[in-house]
Every structure is written in C-alpha cells, then in structure tokens.
C-alpha cells in the first residue's frame, strides 16, 4: 500500500458505484455512439482517444431517454438516434449573443 494512504483506506473503491439503471443508460448511450465512429473519434480525448467526451455521452443518453419515454424499446431507441440530432442537441439553451451596434436600447449608467 502507498505510504500516503491511511490504513483504513486500503479498500477504497475510487468512487461511487453506478446503480443498475444508470449503468443501463450509459450502456445505451455508448451503443448509440458506436453507430457513429467518425463522431466518436471527433469527441475523443486523453492520450490518443482513451475516453469520449461526457457531453456527447449525456446527449446520446438524453436522446435515448426521450425515445424510451415515448414507448420505444431500448433497441429501437438506440437505432433511431441520428448523428445530426446528437450534433444539434443542446442540454441547456444557449443565451443569444449581444450584437454590438444593433441594439435599440441605450446603455444605462453612462451618466449622460
């Protein structure tokens, strides 16, 4: 055991265990990504692609969950997700960027 670990931490798991439902959701999300190898490669990172971006896995999971809630089987849900859908899926709506010089509102607090 490493010197910096205390005696009572010899059984440390390295994190919480994933419950069965979460494990199944993550598994289905990975099945979706296996259908799109180019997209998967685009979102890989860590030492030559050892991991896929968690944002893409979450997007795939959300897409599958929507279909499961609509009554599709797991296999149907995985097969119906499109690459375009994953690329365009936003989990949180983006705020519109302010375009300088285009606003009709005057700045406040300028003192003029």
Secondary structure, 3 states (H helix, E strand, C coil): CCCCCCHHHCCCCCCCCCCHHHHHHHHHHHHHHHCCHHHHHHCEECCCCCEECHHHHHHHHHHHHHHHHCCCCHHHHHHHCCHHHHHHCCCCCCCCCCCCCCCCCCCCCCCC
